Amino acid sequence: MSGQAFDVSEGDVNLSPLRADWRQQLDDETRRILDADAAAFLHQSLSTPCLDVIESAQGATLVDTQGRRILDFHGNSVHQLGHGHPEIVAAIKAQLDILPFCPRRYTNRTAIALAQKLGALAQGDLSKVLFAPSGAAAISMALKLARVATGRHKTLSMWDAFHGANLDTISVGGEALFRRDLGPMMPGTEHLPPLHLAARFFGADRPFERFADYIDYVLGVQGDVAALLAEPMRWTTVEPPPTGFWASVRASCTRHGTLLIFDEIPACLARTGTMFATEQTGAVPDILVIGKGLGGGIMPMAAIIADKALDCAPHTALGHYTHEKSPVGCAAALATIEVIERENLVARAGELGLRGMSLLNVLKARHTCVADVRNLGCYFGVEICSAKGESANALADRVLYAALARGLSFKVGGGNVVTLCPPLTIAHDEFDQAFTIFDAALTDATA
């Protein structure tokens, strides 16, 4: 069974053939808790039934019920500062003592300070902010704002992209796992090929230039597209954008009256070696959507940062969330940004990126199952290829469980791309240890 392939656009599913084998090595107490979890929660792919039970977490390390220590190079991309950073915890506790909740229609100093800070950090005229309790909710707000601002409703986005798991966000998203068998999607959502298949659809000669020209054609001939929504880089498979591509698309959007929305929810705030990944694209979007690490790895926080010219919907409820200006969430976010700036974690992401790529290139030379290694700052992708008659997806799954057994957790994206996403605060010895474990897991998986 362990050699079976499973065709999903997102890897790391909880129904893979190796999951049963993993469960057998867990102790009775862990299995009892997992059974209680499975009985209490609706089952869904990528989640319940769960993999293990975590009892505590600190820095780069998770500790499970059996006392095993696991280096967390997954973290759902929220842990730029690691788990339980003391300054984030202290900021949350202090805010709880002063103002734990702010009812809608009222504001508070902490929320204003965070909005001002994000506006100051973002590029160009991106200075008007709205908060949301999740990245998917923030994408929804951006889509609403684009409709109001342009008077149009159509969107253009990419197949294979992920923008959240809500019905509207899977409509603009393009991962089959989240769309399959769910019936009609939101109308007006049109899709483009994913960037990594540009050569397949537009030819090997200047494929990205031709792709950008095709987007310009679509926007022009349609004439009614409210927004082009895209990941500035493909987060799930860690594919940095081609040079000049987004600058060309930016010009097309401006020419045709279409808003450009960048979704960098998974990697905002320093991880890519700049505070925002968009800084490396040569294009300033009309709306930037951020989330995940914004809450310091503790509070659920997301936001849109929009061009000030888009403050045009005073009579429309764009978000209207109960926790719209959460004092506690905003305190966590402000503390997160303060730590990033004081400890110069933008530069450290670049330094760790160089260190990690040096280690990964050694592994690529050593293991024939590694087809490619890539990064943007401290965000790494390792593409696994088929070996010995086993599909790339099945082999990547085998690598995942081999690494877990040795104490390293990561995500598999796109079915066969290992994504390594450590805290930016990780010590060098822990960082290097993770790559040593990964090396051994590749050996185990191909033995």
matplotlib code that plots the C-alpha trace (Angstrom):
import matplotlib.pyplot as plt

x = [0.0, 2.8, 3.7, 0.3, 0.0, -2.7, -3.6, -4.1, -3.0, -2.1, 0.1, 0.3, -3.2, -4.4, -5.6, -2.3, -1.4, 1.3, -1.0, -2.1, 1.5, 2.3, -0.6, 0.6, 3.8, 2.0, 1.4, -2.0, -2.6, -1.9, -4.2, -6.9, -6.7, -6.7, -9.8, -11.5, -10.6, -11.8, -15.1, -15.7, -14.7, -16.1, -13.6, -11.9, -8.9, -5.7, -7.1, -9.2, -8.3, -5.1, -1.5, -0.4, -1.1, 1.0, 1.3, 3.6, 5.6, 8.5, 10.7, 11.2, 10.2, 6.9, 6.6, 4.0, 2.3, 5.0, 7.6, 9.1, 10.6, 9.8, 11.5, 8.7, 9.5, 5.8, 4.1, 1.3, 3.6, 2.6, 5.8, 8.3, 9.1, 8.8, 6.2, 5.3, 7.7, 7.9, 7.4, 4.3, 2.9, 3.7, 2.0, -1.1, -1.3, -0.8, -3.6, -5.9, -5.6, -6.5, -9.0, -9.6, -12.3, -13.5, -17.1, -17.7, -18.4, -15.7, -12.0, -9.0, -5.5, -3.8, -5.8, -5.0, -1.3, -1.2, -3.0, -0.7, 2.4, 1.3, 0.6, 4.0, 5.7, 3.9, 5.0, 3.7, 0.2, -0.8, -1.9, -5.6, -6.2, -8.9, -8.4, -10.0, -9.9, -8.5, -6.7, -9.7, -11.9, -9.3, -9.4, -13.1, -12.8, -10.3, -12.7, -15.6, -13.6, -12.5, -16.2, -17.1, -14.1, -14.4, -18.1, -17.2, -17.5, -15.2, -11.9, -8.8, -6.7, -4.5, -5.2, -3.3, -3.3, -4.7, -6.4, -8.4, -10.9, -14.2, -16.6, -15.7, -12.0, -12.0, -13.9, -11.0, -8.5, -7.4, -6.5, -8.6, -8.6, -10.6, -13.0, -13.8, -17.4, -18.6, -20.9, -21.1, -18.5, -18.9, -19.8, -17.3, -14.2, -11.9, -8.6, -5.2, -2.6, -0.2, 3.1, 5.2, 3.5, 4.2, 6.5, 3.9, 1.2, 3.2, 6.3, 9.9, 10.9, 10.2, 7.3, 6.7, 6.8, 4.2, 2.2, 2.1, 1.1, -1.8, -3.0, -2.9, -5.0, -7.5, -7.9, -8.3, -10.8, -12.9, -12.9, -14.9, -12.4, -12.5, -9.3, -6.4, -5.7, -2.4, 0.2, 3.4, 5.1, 3.6, 3.6, 2.6, 5.5, 7.9, 8.3, 9.7, 8.3, 10.1, 12.0, 9.8, 6.7, 4.6, 5.9, 4.4, 1.1, 1.0, 1.2, -1.6, -3.9, -3.4, -4.0, -7.3, -8.7, -8.3, -7.1, -4.0, -4.4, -1.4, -2.0, 1.0, -0.8, 1.7, 4.9, 4.3, 6.6, 10.2, 10.2, 11.2, 14.1, 12.0, 9.2, 6.7, 7.5, 5.9, 9.0, 10.8, 8.3, 8.9, 5.1, 3.1, -0.4, -3.6, -4.4, -2.0, -3.5, -1.5, -2.1, -0.8, 2.4, 0.8, -0.6, 2.8, 2.0, -0.7, -3.6, -5.6, -5.0, -5.1, -5.4, -5.8, -3.6, -5.1, -4.2, -5.5, -7.5, -9.6, -11.2, -14.4, -16.9, -18.3, -21.8, -20.7, -19.9, -16.6, -15.7, -18.0, -16.4, -17.1, -13.4, -12.8, -10.4, -9.3, -7.1, -5.4, -4.8, -3.4, -1.2, 0.3, 0.8, 2.5, 4.8, 5.6, 6.7, 8.7, 10.7, 11.2, 12.6, 14.7, 16.3, 16.7, 14.9, 14.5, 18.3, 18.4, 15.8, 18.3, 21.2, 19.3, 18.2, 21.8, 22.7, 19.7, 20.4, 24.0, 22.8, 20.1, 22.4, 24.6, 21.5, 20.5, 23.9, 23.6, 20.0, 18.8, 15.2, 15.7, 14.9, 15.2, 15.8, 14.7, 13.9, 12.8, 14.5, 13.9, 11.3, 12.5, 11.1, 12.5, 11.0, 10.9, 10.9, 9.8, 12.3, 12.4, 8.9, 7.3, 5.5, 6.9, 3.8, 4.1, 7.8, 7.3, 4.8, 7.3, 9.9, 7.5, 6.9, 10.5, 11.3, 8.5, 9.9, 13.3, 11.8, 11.2, 7.8, 7.2, 4.5, 4.3, 2.9, 1.7, 1.9, 5.7, 7.3, 8.7, 8.4, 10.7, 9.5, 11.4, 11.2, 13.4, 14.6, 15.9, 19.4, 21.9, 22.4, 18.7, 18.6, 21.4, 20.0, 16.8, 18.7, 20.6, 17.3, 16.0, 19.1, 18.5, 14.8, 15.6, 17.9, 15.3, 12.6, 14.6, 16.2]
y = [0.0, 2.4, 2.6, 3.7, 7.1, 9.6, 12.3, 15.5, 19.1, 19.5, 17.0, 16.0, 14.6, 12.7, 9.7, 8.6, 4.9, 5.5, 7.0, 3.7, 2.6, 5.8, 5.3, 1.8, 3.2, 5.7, 4.7, 3.8, 7.2, 9.1, 6.8, 7.3, 11.1, 10.9, 8.7, 11.3, 14.0, 12.0, 11.3, 15.0, 16.7, 16.5, 14.6, 16.5, 16.2, 17.7, 17.8, 15.3, 12.5, 14.0, 12.9, 13.2, 15.1, 18.1, 18.9, 21.9, 24.1, 26.5, 28.2, 25.8, 22.7, 20.8, 18.2, 15.4, 13.2, 10.7, 13.3, 13.3, 16.6, 17.6, 20.4, 22.4, 23.4, 23.6, 25.8, 26.6, 29.5, 31.5, 31.0, 33.5, 34.2, 30.5, 29.2, 31.1, 34.0, 35.7, 39.2, 38.2, 36.4, 39.4, 41.9, 39.7, 39.4, 43.2, 43.9, 41.4, 43.4, 46.7, 46.0, 42.3, 43.1, 46.1, 46.0, 46.9, 50.6, 51.5, 51.8, 51.4, 52.8, 49.4, 48.8, 52.3, 51.9, 48.6, 50.0, 53.0, 50.7, 48.5, 51.5, 52.8, 49.5, 48.8, 50.2, 53.2, 54.4, 51.2, 52.8, 52.0, 48.9, 46.5, 43.6, 40.2, 37.0, 34.8, 35.0, 33.7, 36.5, 39.1, 37.8, 38.1, 41.7, 42.4, 40.9, 43.0, 46.2, 45.5, 45.1, 48.4, 50.3, 49.1, 48.5, 45.0, 41.6, 39.3, 38.0, 36.5, 34.1, 31.0, 27.3, 25.6, 28.8, 28.7, 31.7, 30.1, 27.4, 29.4, 29.0, 32.3, 31.8, 28.3, 29.8, 32.2, 29.5, 26.7, 23.6, 20.6, 19.2, 22.2, 22.5, 19.0, 17.7, 21.0, 22.1, 25.5, 28.0, 31.8, 33.3, 35.4, 33.6, 33.0, 31.2, 31.3, 28.5, 28.4, 30.2, 27.0, 25.7, 28.9, 27.0, 24.3, 26.7, 29.6, 27.9, 27.7, 30.9, 33.8, 32.0, 34.5, 37.4, 35.6, 34.8, 38.4, 39.4, 36.9, 38.4, 41.8, 40.5, 38.9, 42.0, 44.1, 41.9, 41.2, 44.8, 43.9, 42.2, 43.8, 42.2, 40.0, 38.0, 36.2, 34.8, 36.9, 33.5, 30.1, 29.4, 25.7, 24.7, 27.6, 28.9, 32.5, 34.7, 35.3, 38.6, 41.3, 39.3, 41.0, 44.4, 43.7, 42.5, 45.5, 47.8, 45.8, 46.0, 49.8, 50.1, 48.2, 49.4, 46.1, 46.0, 43.9, 41.9, 40.1, 37.3, 36.8, 35.5, 32.6, 34.6, 38.2, 39.9, 39.1, 35.4, 36.0, 38.3, 41.5, 42.6, 41.8, 39.5, 42.0, 44.2, 41.6, 41.6, 45.0, 45.6, 47.4, 45.9, 47.9, 45.6, 43.5, 40.7, 39.4, 37.0, 34.0, 35.3, 38.7, 37.3, 36.3, 32.6, 32.9, 35.2, 34.7, 37.9, 39.0, 42.3, 44.0, 47.0, 49.0, 51.9, 55.1, 55.8, 52.7, 54.3, 54.4, 52.1, 54.0, 52.6, 49.0, 46.4, 45.0, 43.0, 43.8, 41.1, 40.7, 40.9, 43.6, 45.6, 43.0, 44.8, 41.5, 40.4, 43.9, 43.9, 40.5, 41.9, 45.1, 43.1, 40.8, 43.7, 45.2, 42.0, 41.6, 45.1, 45.1, 41.7, 42.5, 39.3, 40.5, 40.2, 37.0, 35.4, 36.1, 34.7, 31.6, 31.3, 31.2, 28.7, 26.5, 26.5, 25.5, 22.5, 21.6, 21.7, 19.1, 16.9, 17.4, 16.1, 13.1, 12.0, 11.3, 11.6, 15.3, 17.0, 20.6, 22.9, 26.5, 29.3, 32.8, 33.9, 31.4, 29.5, 26.4, 24.0, 20.5, 18.9, 15.1, 13.0, 9.4, 6.7, 2.9, 2.8, 4.8, 8.0, 11.3, 11.9, 8.6, 9.0, 12.5, 11.0, 8.4, 11.1, 13.0, 10.0, 9.1, 12.7, 12.7, 9.5, 11.2, 14.4, 16.8, 18.2, 19.9, 20.3, 18.6, 20.9, 20.2, 16.4, 16.2, 19.3, 19.3, 22.8, 23.8, 26.8, 27.3, 30.1, 33.1, 33.0, 29.4, 28.7, 27.6, 24.2, 23.4, 24.7, 22.5, 19.5, 19.7, 19.4, 16.4, 14.8, 15.5, 14.0, 10.8, 10.7, 10.9, 7.9, 6.0, 6.7, 5.4, 2.4]
z = [0.0, 0.8, -2.9, -4.1, -5.7, -4.7, -7.1, -5.2, -5.9, -2.2, -0.5, 3.1, 3.2, 6.3, 4.3, 2.7, 2.7, 5.4, 8.0, 9.4, 9.8, 11.6, 14.0, 15.0, 16.5, 18.8, 22.4, 23.8, 25.5, 22.2, 20.2, 22.9, 22.5, 18.8, 18.8, 21.1, 18.6, 15.6, 17.4, 18.3, 15.1, 11.5, 9.4, 6.6, 4.4, 5.7, 9.2, 11.2, 11.8, 13.2, 13.1, 16.7, 19.9, 20.9, 24.6, 24.4, 22.0, 22.5, 19.9, 17.0, 18.9, 19.4, 22.2, 21.8, 24.4, 24.3, 25.1, 21.6, 20.5, 16.9, 15.0, 13.4, 9.9, 9.1, 11.6, 9.2, 8.3, 11.4, 13.4, 12.1, 15.8, 16.9, 19.3, 22.4, 21.9, 25.3, 24.0, 22.1, 25.2, 27.4, 25.0, 24.9, 28.7, 29.1, 26.6, 28.3, 31.6, 29.8, 27.0, 26.1, 23.5, 21.6, 20.4, 16.7, 16.0, 18.6, 18.1, 20.3, 20.4, 19.7, 16.5, 15.2, 16.0, 14.1, 11.0, 11.0, 11.3, 8.4, 6.2, 7.0, 6.1, 2.9, -0.5, -2.4, -1.6, 0.3, 3.5, 4.2, 6.3, 7.4, 9.8, 9.6, 11.8, 8.9, 5.6, 3.7, 5.2, 4.2, 0.6, 0.7, 1.8, -1.0, -3.6, -2.3, -2.4, -5.9, -7.0, -5.3, -6.7, -10.3, -10.7, -12.1, -10.6, -12.6, -11.3, -13.0, -11.0, -11.5, -11.4, -8.6, -6.5, -3.0, -1.5, 1.4, 2.0, 2.1, -0.8, -2.4, -2.0, -3.5, -6.4, -7.1, -6.0, -8.2, -6.1, -7.1, -3.5, -2.3, -5.3, -6.3, -6.0, -4.3, -7.1, -8.7, -7.7, -7.5, -10.9, -12.8, -11.6, -14.6, -14.4, -16.0, -16.2, -13.3, -13.7, -13.5, -16.7, -18.7, -21.1, -21.7, -22.8, -24.3, -25.6, -24.5, -26.2, -23.7, -22.0, -19.2, -21.6, -23.7, -20.6, -19.6, -23.1, -22.9, -19.6, -21.2, -24.1, -21.7, -19.7, -22.8, -24.7, -21.6, -20.4, -17.3, -14.9, -11.5, -10.1, -11.0, -7.8, -7.5, -5.2, -5.9, -5.6, -5.5, -1.8, -1.8, -4.0, -3.3, -6.8, -6.9, -9.6, -12.9, -13.2, -14.8, -15.0, -12.3, -13.4, -16.8, -15.4, -13.1, -16.2, -17.9, -14.9, -14.8, -18.5, -18.4, -15.1, -13.3, -9.7, -8.8, -5.6, -4.1, -1.6, 0.5, 3.6, 4.1, 4.0, 5.0, 7.5, 6.8, 5.9, 2.3, 3.0, 2.7, 5.0, 2.2, -0.7, -3.1, -2.6, -4.8, -7.6, -9.1, -8.8, -6.2, -5.9, -5.4, -2.4, -0.4, 1.7, 4.7, 7.6, 9.4, 11.0, 11.6, 14.9, 16.2, 15.9, 18.6, 17.6, 14.4, 12.5, 8.9, 7.0, 3.7, 3.0, 0.2, -2.0, -0.3, -3.5, -2.8, 0.4, -1.6, 0.2, 3.2, 2.7, 2.2, 4.9, 3.5, 6.6, 9.5, 11.7, 15.4, 16.1, 13.5, 15.7, 18.2, 20.8, 21.8, 18.2, 17.3, 20.4, 19.2, 15.7, 16.9, 19.2, 16.3, 14.1, 16.9, 17.4, 13.7, 13.4, 16.6, 15.9, 12.1, 11.1, 7.5, 7.1, 9.1, 6.7, 3.9, 5.9, 6.8, 3.1, 2.0, 4.7, 3.9, 0.1, 0.7, 2.7, 0.2, -2.8, -1.0, -0.5, -4.1, -5.3, -2.9, -3.6, -7.1, -5.9, -5.4, -8.7, -7.6, -4.6, -4.4, -1.9, -1.4, 1.8, 4.6, 2.7, 1.0, -1.6, -2.4, -5.4, -5.2, -8.4, -8.9, -8.1, -8.5, -10.0, -7.2, -8.0, -6.8, -4.7, -2.9, -2.4, -0.9, 1.5, 2.5, 3.1, 5.3, 7.6, 7.7, 8.8, 11.4, 12.9, 13.3, 14.8, 11.9, 10.7, 7.4, 4.8, 1.4, -1.2, -4.7, -4.0, -4.3, -3.0, 0.5, 1.9, 4.8, 6.8, 10.1, 12.6, 11.7, 15.4, 15.2, 16.5, 13.9, 15.6, 15.4, 11.8, 10.8, 12.7, 10.7, 7.4, 8.8, 9.7, 6.3, 4.7, 6.7, 5.9, 2.1, 2.6, 4.7, 2.1, -0.9, 0.9]

ax = plt.figure().add_subplot(projection="3d")
ax.plot(x, y, z, "-o")
ax.set_aspect("equal")
plt.show()
